[in-house]
Amino acid sequence: MNVSPSIGISMFPEDGEDRETLIQNADKAMYHAKRNGKNYQFYTPDLSNV
């Protein structure tokens, strides 16, 4: 069995000024990382348009 993490990263205050927005953006980044076979992905505004 091979296990690998998928991590989404969002940064305060660039990617959101409240906890809810930061979590939503980190979640978008995490799913992008999963789709592309990466271990981690930083949030970028273009991920909101995917």
N, CA, C and O atoms as CSV, one atom per row, in Angstrom:
chain,resi,resn,atom,element,x,y,z
A,1,MET,N,N,0.841,-1.157,0.000
A,1,MET,CA,C,0.000,0.000,0.000
A,1,MET,C,C,0.897,1.235,0.000
A,1,MET,O,O,1.869,1.315,0.751
A,2,ASN,N,N,0.562,2.170,-0.833
A,2,ASN,CA,C,1.298,3.425,-0.934
A,2,ASN,C,C,0.365,4.572,-0.553
A,2,ASN,O,O,-0.694,4.743,-1.157
A,3,VAL,N,N,0.754,5.347,0.435
A,3,VAL,CA,C,-0.059,6.461,0.900
A,3,VAL,C,C,0.689,7.755,0.647
A,3,VAL,O,O,1.875,7.866,0.961
A,4,SER,N,N,-0.007,8.744,0.074
A,4,SER,CA,C,0.604,10.056,-0.122
A,4,SER,C,C,-0.421,11.138,0.202
A,4,SER,O,O,-1.597,11.006,-0.137
A,5,PRO,N,N,0.020,12.192,0.850
A,5,PRO,CA,C,-0.911,13.258,1.228
A,5,PRO,C,C,-1.198,14.202,0.067
A,5,PRO,O,O,-0.400,14.327,-0.863
A,6,SER,N,N,-2.330,14.854,0.136
A,6,SER,CA,C,-2.659,15.964,-0.751
A,6,SER,C,C,-2.997,17.144,0.150
A,6,SER,O,O,-3.943,17.088,0.935
A,7,ILE,N,N,-2.221,18.204,0.031
A,7,ILE,CA,C,-2.346,19.344,0.929
A,7,ILE,C,C,-2.628,20.606,0.122
A,7,ILE,O,O,-1.963,20.878,-0.877
A,8,GLY,N,N,-3.611,21.363,0.562
A,8,GLY,CA,C,-3.916,22.662,-0.023
A,8,GLY,C,C,-3.488,23.755,0.938
A,8,GLY,O,O,-3.743,23.669,2.139
A,9,ILE,N,N,-2.840,24.779,0.411
A,9,ILE,CA,C,-2.289,25.841,1.248
A,9,ILE,C,C,-2.852,27.186,0.809
A,9,ILE,O,O,-2.791,27.547,-0.367
A,10,SER,N,N,-3.399,27.922,1.771
A,10,SER,CA,C,-3.800,29.308,1.519
A,10,SER,C,C,-3.140,30.177,2.584
A,10,SER,O,O,-2.953,29.745,3.722
A,11,MET,N,N,-2.794,31.389,2.209
A,11,MET,CA,C,-2.020,32.273,3.078
A,11,MET,C,C,-2.849,33.494,3.482
A,11,MET,O,O,-3.568,34.074,2.669
A,12,PHE,N,N,-2.731,33.866,4.746
A,12,PHE,CA,C,-3.371,35.071,5.281
A,12,PHE,C,C,-2.442,36.248,5.079
A,12,PHE,O,O,-1.246,36.081,5.318
A,13,PRO,N,N,-2.865,37.379,4.676
A,13,PRO,CA,C,-4.205,37.796,4.258
A,13,PRO,C,C,-4.405,37.752,2.749
A,13,PRO,O,O,-5.477,38.112,2.263
A,14,GLU,N,N,-3.388,37.315,1.991
A,14,GLU,CA,C,-3.487,37.353,0.523
A,14,GLU,C,C,-4.659,36.539,-0.020
A,14,GLU,O,O,-5.327,36.959,-0.965
A,15,ASP,N,N,-4.908,35.376,0.577
A,15,ASP,CA,C,-5.924,34.462,0.043
A,15,ASP,C,C,-7.238,34.497,0.811
A,15,ASP,O,O,-8.166,33.758,0.483
A,16,GLY,N,N,-7.325,35.341,1.820
A,16,GLY,CA,C,-8.547,35.478,2.595
A,16,GLY,C,C,-8.250,36.125,3.928
A,16,GLY,O,O,-7.181,35.927,4.505
A,17,GLU,N,N,-9.199,36.896,4.409
A,17,GLU,CA,C,-8.995,37.601,5.670
A,17,GLU,C,C,-9.767,36.984,6.825
A,17,GLU,O,O,-9.675,37.458,7.957
A,18,ASP,N,N,-10.535,35.919,6.544
A,18,ASP,CA,C,-11.240,35.244,7.627
A,18,ASP,C,C,-11.034,33.734,7.494
A,18,ASP,O,O,-10.643,33.230,6.441
A,19,ARG,N,N,-11.303,33.041,8.579
A,19,ARG,CA,C,-11.045,31.602,8.634
A,19,ARG,C,C,-11.809,30.841,7.556
A,19,ARG,O,O,-11.251,29.963,6.899
A,20,GLU,N,N,-13.074,31.174,7.376
A,20,GLU,CA,C,-13.908,30.463,6.409
A,20,GLU,C,C,-13.347,30.566,4.987
A,20,GLU,O,O,-13.275,29.563,4.277
A,21,THR,N,N,-12.954,31.756,4.573
A,21,THR,CA,C,-12.401,31.966,3.230
A,21,THR,C,C,-11.073,31.231,3.066
A,21,THR,O,O,-10.824,30.616,2.029
A,22,LEU,N,N,-10.230,31.294,4.080
A,22,LEU,CA,C,-8.942,30.597,4.012
A,22,LEU,C,C,-9.136,29.090,3.875
A,22,LEU,O,O,-8.437,28.441,3.096
A,23,ILE,N,N,-10.073,28.536,4.619
A,23,ILE,CA,C,-10.342,27.097,4.540
A,23,ILE,C,C,-10.906,26.731,3.172
A,23,ILE,O,O,-10.493,25.729,2.589
A,24,GLN,N,N,-11.837,27.521,2.648
A,24,GLN,CA,C,-12.401,27.252,1.324
A,24,GLN,C,C,-11.324,27.272,0.250
A,24,GLN,O,O,-11.298,26.405,-0.624
A,25,ASN,N,N,-10.435,28.258,0.314
A,25,ASN,CA,C,-9.383,28.370,-0.693
A,25,ASN,C,C,-8.350,27.252,-0.551
A,25,ASN,O,O,-7.846,26.747,-1.555
A,26,ALA,N,N,-8.034,26.866,0.666
A,26,ALA,CA,C,-7.126,25.737,0.869
A,26,ALA,C,C,-7.749,24.451,0.332
A,26,ALA,O,O,-7.051,23.603,-0.223
A,27,ASP,N,N,-9.058,24.310,0.498
A,27,ASP,CA,C,-9.766,23.143,-0.016
A,27,ASP,C,C,-9.704,23.086,-1.538
A,27,ASP,O,O,-9.483,22.020,-2.112
A,28,LYS,N,N,-9.895,24.217,-2.187
A,28,LYS,CA,C,-9.776,24.279,-3.655
A,28,LYS,C,C,-8.382,23.868,-4.099
A,28,LYS,O,O,-8.225,23.132,-5.074
A,29,ALA,N,N,-7.372,24.343,-3.384
A,29,ALA,CA,C,-5.988,23.999,-3.718
A,29,ALA,C,C,-5.734,22.509,-3.507
A,29,ALA,O,O,-5.038,21.884,-4.308
A,30,MET,N,N,-6.292,21.930,-2.435
A,30,MET,CA,C,-6.104,20.508,-2.160
A,30,MET,C,C,-6.696,19.646,-3.280
A,30,MET,O,O,-6.057,18.701,-3.743
A,31,TYR,N,N,-7.907,19.972,-3.708
A,31,TYR,CA,C,-8.519,19.191,-4.787
A,31,TYR,C,C,-7.758,19.344,-6.100
A,31,TYR,O,O,-7.700,18.401,-6.889
A,32,HIS,N,N,-7.186,20.493,-6.340
A,32,HIS,CA,C,-6.357,20.683,-7.526
A,32,HIS,C,C,-5.115,19.801,-7.432
A,32,HIS,O,O,-4.713,19.183,-8.418
A,33,ALA,N,N,-4.510,19.742,-6.249
A,33,ALA,CA,C,-3.341,18.876,-6.048
A,33,ALA,C,C,-3.703,17.420,-6.305
A,33,ALA,O,O,-2.945,16.703,-6.958
A,34,LYS,N,N,-4.840,16.978,-5.808
A,34,LYS,CA,C,-5.279,15.590,-6.023
A,34,LYS,C,C,-5.469,15.293,-7.502
A,34,LYS,O,O,-5.020,14.257,-7.992
A,35,ARG,N,N,-6.139,16.208,-8.223
A,35,ARG,CA,C,-6.391,15.988,-9.651
A,35,ARG,C,C,-5.111,15.883,-10.455
A,35,ARG,O,O,-5.053,15.164,-11.452
A,36,ASN,N,N,-4.081,16.602,-10.022
A,36,ASN,CA,C,-2.837,16.640,-10.781
A,36,ASN,C,C,-1.747,15.746,-10.214
A,36,ASN,O,O,-0.603,15.812,-10.664
A,37,GLY,N,N,-2.076,14.916,-9.241
A,37,GLY,CA,C,-1.119,13.968,-8.689
A,37,GLY,C,C,0.009,14.614,-7.901
A,37,GLY,O,O,1.101,14.054,-7.802
A,38,LYS,N,N,-0.249,15.783,-7.342
A,38,LYS,CA,C,0.766,16.480,-6.552
A,38,LYS,C,C,0.527,16.215,-5.070
A,38,LYS,O,O,-0.564,15.816,-4.663
A,39,ASN,N,N,1.572,16.446,-4.268
A,39,ASN,CA,C,1.433,16.312,-2.821
A,39,ASN,C,C,0.888,17.588,-2.193
A,39,ASN,O,O,0.216,17.537,-1.163
A,40,TYR,N,N,1.175,18.733,-2.810
A,40,TYR,CA,C,0.693,19.991,-2.258
A,40,TYR,C,C,0.459,20.994,-3.371
A,40,TYR,O,O,1.009,20.880,-4.467
A,41,GLN,N,N,-0.376,21.982,-3.062
A,41,GLN,CA,C,-0.680,23.048,-4.013
A,41,GLN,C,C,-0.995,24.313,-3.224
A,41,GLN,O,O,-1.817,24.288,-2.308
A,42,PHE,N,N,-0.343,25.417,-3.577
A,42,PHE,CA,C,-0.701,26.704,-3.008
A,42,PHE,C,C,-1.921,27.245,-3.745
A,42,PHE,O,O,-2.052,27.052,-4.954
A,43,TYR,N,N,-2.804,27.913,-3.033
A,43,TYR,CA,C,-3.974,28.529,-3.652
A,43,TYR,C,C,-3.537,29.689,-4.547
A,43,TYR,O,O,-2.666,30.477,-4.178
A,44,THR,N,N,-4.144,29.784,-5.707
A,44,THR,CA,C,-4.011,30.932,-6.592
A,44,THR,C,C,-5.418,31.295,-7.054
A,44,THR,O,O,-6.272,30.415,-7.160
A,45,PRO,N,N,-5.678,32.568,-7.330
A,45,PRO,CA,C,-7.033,32.984,-7.711
A,45,PRO,C,C,-7.611,32.222,-8.911
A,45,PRO,O,O,-8.827,32.052,-8.995
A,46,ASP,N,N,-6.768,31.764,-9.833
A,46,ASP,CA,C,-7.301,31.036,-10.988
A,46,ASP,C,C,-7.903,29.687,-10.603
A,46,ASP,O,O,-8.634,29.107,-11.406
A,47,LEU,N,N,-7.626,29.166,-9.409
A,47,LEU,CA,C,-8.246,27.908,-8.966
A,47,LEU,C,C,-9.733,28.100,-8.679
A,47,LEU,O,O,-10.483,27.123,-8.668
A,48,SER,N,N,-10.167,29.311,-8.453
A,48,SER,CA,C,-11.580,29.590,-8.208
A,48,SER,C,C,-12.395,29.473,-9.489
A,48,SER,O,O,-13.616,29.329,-9.432
A,49,ASN,N,N,-11.740,29.534,-10.639
A,49,ASN,CA,C,-12.425,29.478,-11.921
A,49,ASN,C,C,-12.433,28.090,-12.539
A,49,ASN,O,O,-12.914,27.910,-13.657
A,50,VAL,N,N,-11.902,27.103,-11.816
A,50,VAL,CA,C,-11.808,25.733,-12.363
A,50,VAL,C,C,-13.085,24.989,-12.124
A,50,VAL,O,O,-13.203,23.826,-12.509
